[in-house]
C-alpha cells in the first residue's frame, strides 16, 4: 500500500522525496523521473532503461513491423543518411 507523506517545494522548484519513500522505492542520487501534472496532481515516475531481454523484444517487434511494411535494411539506411544530410 502507498505511504503518504508531506513535503514542500523550495524557491527553486525543488521537492524533497521523504526518506522513507526513497528507501522503500530504492531511489538514489541521480535517478531520473518523468513529471506529469494535471489540475492539482503531480506524478513522478522513475525512468528505468529496459533490460536486455526487453530491448531484444523491442528490436524483434520493430523488425517484424518493418518486414510487414515491406521495408528493407537498405531503406532504413537510406532514410538515416537522408536525415543526416539535412542537418
N, C-alpha and C positions, 0 to 999 in steps of 0.2 A: 504494500500500500504506500502511496506517496506520502512523504513527510512535508508538512507545511512549515515555513519559516518566514521571517520578515527580514528585509534588507532595505537600504536606501541608495539612491543614485547620488554620486558626487557631482560637483560643479563641472567636471569634465565628462559627465555622462557615463562614468564607470559604476558598475554594480558588483558588489561582492556576493559570491555564492557562498552561503554559510558552510562552515567546515564539515558539519555532519553530512550534508548533502554531497559535498566534494568527495568525502571519504567513501560514502555508500556507492556513488557512481564511478569511483576511481578516476576522478578528474585530476589532471596535473597541469602544471605551468606549461603554457604554450598550446594547450588543446584549443581547437578552433570550433566555432559554432556558426550555424545559420540562425539568424534572428528574424522571427516573424512577428508582426504586430497587426492587430485588428481591434478596433474600438478600444476597450480598456484592458486588452490581453496582450501580453508579450510572451513569446515562447522561444526558448533557447534549445536548439537541437545540435548535439555534437556531430561533427563531421568525422566519419570514420572511413578510411580508404577500404575498398573491397579486399577480401582475402584473395590469394592467388586462385583458389578454386572458383570464387565468384567472378573474378576477372576472366578466367578461362571460359566460364559460362557466357559472359557478356560478349566475348570475342566470337564464340561459336554461334551465338544468336545473330550477331552482326553479319557474319559470313553467310548464314542461312538466308537472311533477308536480302543480302546483296545477290546471291545466286537466284533467288526468286524474282528479283528485279531485273535480272539479266546483266548485272554489272560484272565486268572482268577486272582483274588486278590492274591491267593497263589503263582502264577507265579511271580508277581511283588515283593512280599515279599522275595521269594527265590532269585531273582536277586539282590535285595538290600543287603541281607545278604551275598551273594557270593561276592559282590563287597567290602563290609566292611571287610571281612576276608582277602582280598588281601592287605589291607593297613597295 
